[in-house]
């Protein structure tokens, strides 16, 4: 028996975006339309957790303001922008968003993103992810040095450890492959094994683990 449709609030005043997101119905989602932050508050009060949030909503004009953080508490919210930027995405994730992507992403890919979030992942574009990982490394140099012999590495092979450290610095699969003189396919295999062994869902969680700020 198929799982019941998952309710998801689609918060936007843009009719075209509301229509563009509708095909998520075909992937087991039950869209509800909202146009104001008050609609999201009511949604949360009904114990719903899922939301698509149009980044251009007027009430969210200044993403640098910390006051938005309370809105994301306890929510699985994907922020979508018609003009995505690493700067806006960075602030959205700091506020507590579970992901950041282009508002015109096809419904099948949106479903993939939402499934990633459902399994504990955080979704970002590649350039933003590399920026976040590099920021972690720059802010925590002492932890990065201690990570060379840290407990997280105990169950990993030497090559998996090397791949994990480079990934935690924001290196792409191509960069890692070149640095270690292996193929990108081998890099992906090592990362997959590492994610499973360390019980992490994505590179950002891996970076936190490597830097000693995640259990």
C-alpha positions in Angstrom: 0.0 0.0 0.0 1.5 3.4 -1.0 2.3 5.8 1.8 -0.2 8.6 2.4 0.5 11.9 0.7 2.7 14.2 2.7 1.2 17.7 3.3 3.6 20.5 2.2 3.0 24.3 2.4 4.0 26.2 -0.7 4.5 29.8 0.5 4.6 32.2 -2.4 2.7 35.1 -3.9 3.9 34.2 -7.4 1.1 32.4 -9.2 3.6 31.0 -11.7 5.7 29.4 -9.0 2.7 27.9 -7.3 1.7 26.3 -10.6 5.3 25.2 -11.3 5.5 23.3 -8.0 2.1 21.5 -8.4 3.6 18.4 -10.1 5.0 17.4 -6.7 1.5 15.9 -6.3 2.8 13.1 -8.6 5.6 12.3 -6.2 3.5 11.8 -3.0 3.2 15.4 -1.8 0.0 17.2 -0.9 0.4 20.9 -1.8 -1.2 23.7 0.3 -0.9 27.3 -0.8 0.2 30.1 1.5 1.0 33.8 0.7 2.0 35.2 4.1 4.2 34.4 7.1 1.0 34.1 9.1 0.0 31.1 6.9 3.3 29.4 7.8 2.7 30.1 11.5 -0.8 28.5 11.3 0.8 25.6 9.4 3.3 25.0 12.2 0.5 25.3 14.8 -1.2 22.4 13.0 1.9 20.3 13.6 2.9 20.3 9.9 6.7 20.4 9.2 7.2 20.6 5.5 7.3 23.9 3.5 8.6 25.3 0.3 9.4 29.0 0.8 9.7 31.6 -2.0 12.8 33.6 -1.0 11.3 36.7 -2.5 8.4 36.8 -0.2 8.2 40.5 0.9 8.1 39.7 4.6 11.5 38.0 4.2 13.2 40.8 2.4 16.3 41.0 4.6 17.8 37.5 5.1 20.6 38.8 7.3 18.1 39.5 10.1 18.3 36.8 12.8 14.6 37.2 13.6 13.8 34.7 10.8 15.4 31.8 12.8 12.3 31.2 14.9 10.2 30.6 11.8 12.4 27.6 10.9 12.4 26.0 14.3 11.1 22.4 14.1 10.5 22.8 10.3 11.8 21.1 7.2 11.8 24.1 4.9 13.3 24.3 1.5 14.0 27.9 0.4 13.7 28.5 -3.3 14.8 31.5 -5.2 14.3 32.7 -8.8 17.7 34.5 -8.5 19.7 32.2 -6.3 23.0 33.5 -4.8 25.5 32.0 -2.4 25.1 35.0 -0.1 21.3 34.6 0.2 21.6 30.8 0.5 24.3 31.1 3.2 22.0 33.3 5.3 19.0 31.1 4.7 20.9 28.0 6.0 22.1 30.0 9.0 18.5 30.9 9.8 17.7 27.2 9.9 16.5 26.3 6.4 17.0 22.7 5.5 18.0 23.5 1.9 18.4 26.2 -0.8 17.8 25.8 -4.5 16.5 27.4 -7.7 12.8 28.1 -7.6 12.4 26.7 -11.2 13.9 23.3 -10.3 11.8 20.6 -11.9 9.3 18.8 -9.7 11.2 15.4 -10.0 14.4 17.1 -8.7 12.5 19.0 -6.0 11.2 15.6 -4.8 14.8 14.3 -4.7 15.9 17.3 -2.7 13.0 16.9 -0.2 13.8 13.2 0.1 17.4 14.1 0.9 16.2 16.5 3.6 13.9 13.8 5.0 16.9 11.5 5.5 18.7 14.2 7.5 20.6 15.9 4.7 21.1 19.6 4.0 20.7 20.6 0.3 22.8 23.3 -1.3 24.4 24.1 -4.6 28.0 23.0 -5.1 29.5 26.5 -4.9 27.6 27.3 -1.7 28.5 23.9 -0.2 32.2 24.5 -0.9 32.0 28.0 0.6 30.4 26.5 3.8 32.9 23.8 4.1 35.8 26.1 3.5 34.4 28.5 6.2 34.3 25.6 8.7 37.9 24.8 8.0 39.1 28.4 8.3 37.3 29.0 11.5 38.4 25.8 13.2 42.1 25.3 12.3 43.0 23.7 15.7 40.2 21.2 15.3 41.3 20.4 11.8 44.8 19.6 13.1 43.4 17.4 15.8 41.2 15.6 13.3 44.3 13.8 11.9 44.1 11.1 14.6 40.5 11.7 15.7 38.1 9.0 16.8 35.9 9.6 13.7 38.6 8.0 11.6 38.9 4.7 13.5 36.7 2.6 11.3 37.8 4.1 8.0 40.5 2.8 5.8 43.5 5.1 5.2 42.2 6.0 1.7 38.7 6.7 3.1 40.2 9.0 5.7 42.1 10.9 3.1 39.0 11.3 0.9 37.0 12.4 4.0 39.5 15.1 5.0 39.6 16.6 1.5 35.8 16.5 1.2 35.6 18.2 4.5 37.7 21.1 3.1 35.2 21.6 0.3 37.1 19.9 -2.4 35.1 18.6 -5.3 35.2 14.9 -6.4 37.5 15.9 -9.3 39.8 17.8 -7.0 40.0 14.8 -4.6 40.6 12.4 -7.5 43.5 14.5 -8.8 45.0 15.0 -5.4 45.0 11.3 -4.6 45.6 10.0 -8.1 42.4 8.0 -8.3 39.3 8.1 -10.4 36.2 10.1 -9.6 34.2 6.9 -9.5 36.6 5.6 -6.7 36.1 8.9 -4.9 32.3 8.4 -4.9 32.7 4.9 -3.7 34.9 6.0 -0.8 32.5 8.8 0.1 29.5 6.4 0.0 31.3 4.0 2.4 32.4 6.8 4.6 28.9 8.3 4.9 27.6 4.9 5.9 30.3 4.2 8.5 30.1 7.6 10.1 26.2 7.8 9.8 26.2 11.1 8.0 23.9 12.2 5.2 26.0 14.7 3.3 29.3 16.6 3.0 28.4 19.3 5.5 27.6 16.7 8.2 30.9 14.9 7.3 32.8 18.2 7.7 31.3 18.8 11.1 32.3 15.2 12.1 35.8 15.6 10.8 36.2 18.9 12.6 35.1 17.4 15.9 31.9 19.4 16.3 29.5 16.5 15.7 29.0 13.3 17.7 
